[in-house]
Amino acid sequence: MTGPLATRIAGMISTACEGRLAPEEILGSDGSLSALGVTSLAVLRLIDAVEERFDVLLDLGGSAAYLDSFPLLVGYVDAMLASRVVAVEIARSR
């Protein structure tokens, strides 16, 4: 997976893991984050970083399937950012 958003999130995962995973490793992964070695503590750090950086709220209630893999996480954040853009455009058109 490539692109600016994927690259940014891969860097955030690397930082959350205290550099134990290189961003390039993460970018090439389609397996689970836990299989990569991302710990539950690193996931919490990552959630905080993503929420702060992108001004989104990652829902941990119910199914947090978007945390199952890197591509799912990138897709989820991308969809949240896109929906925010659409909401702004709708508000402006009124």
N, C-alpha and C positions, 0 to 999 in steps of 0.2 A: 504494500500500500504506500502510495506516495502523495505528495501535495503539501501545501503549506500547513494545513491544519494537522494532517497526520504527522508531519515533521515536528511541529510544535508539541503535540501531545506525546510523541515518542520521547522528546527531550524532557517533558514533565515526568513521565514514568521513570526515566533514568535518574532524574533528580530525586524523586520520591523513594527510589531504591538505593539512594546514596551512591550512585555511580556503579553499582554492581552489574547493571545491564547497560550496554551501549545502545544509543538510539538506533543505530543501524541494525542491531539484533532485533529490536522491537519492531522496526519498520518491516522487516522480512518475516514477521511471525503472523500466523493465522490461528495458532493454538490458543489455549487459555492463558490468561495472565498468570495464574498460579503455576501452570506448567513452566512458564518462563522463570519462575522464582520470585514473583511479586508477592510479598507477604501481606497479611491483612493490615498491618500498620502502614505499609507503603500505599495500600489502596486508600486508606483514610487520608494520608498526606496528599495523594493524587486528587482525591475528590475535593479537598480544600483548595488545591492549586487550580484545578479546572474551574471551580465555582468563582474563585477570585479573578482569574485571568479573563474568563469569557463572560462574566456577570450572568451566570446561569445557576439554576438550582437543580442539582442532581438528586432525584427522588430515590431514597433508599428504602422506602416502604414498598411492600408488595414485591413485585419482580424487579430485580435490578440486573436483568439479563445482559444489559449493555456492558456490564463489568466482566462478562465471561471471556471476552477476547479483545484484542487491540482493534481489529476492524469494526466490531460492534460498538466499541466505545467511541471511535472516531465518527461512525455513522450517526450515533445518538447525539453527540455534541453538534455535528453538522446540521442535523434535523432541527435541533433546538435553536440554533443560530438562524436557520432559514425561516423558521416559524416566527421568530421575533422580527425579522425583516418584513415578512408578509404582514404582520400585525401593524407595524409602523406605516407601511404603504396604505393599508386599509384606513387607518386613522387619518392619514393625510388626505385621502380622497373624499372624506366626508365634509 
